[in-house]
């Protein structure tokens, strides 16, 4: 049996990297690309026209993997909502 000794700072840095790696592999993390219904739910809108307007104006990112399929970037939707947030007094 071998014993490996490392400095305390190096141990905690390694530990943080392991946690970061495990967190990135978690299954329950939200998907990056979502469909229109989920995007409308997050944005709290009920009109597909409003969603298309946000897409056409470049306010939210989207991808078109197939001709009739459009998916939206969850992070860009969250950034859009944050840009519209008001700070409290």
Protein Blocks (a to p, Z undefined) as FASTA:
>chain_A
ZZddddfklmmmmmmmmmmmmmmmpmkbccfbdcfklmmmmnopabfklmmmmmmnopac
cddfbfklccddfklmmmmmmmmpccdZZ
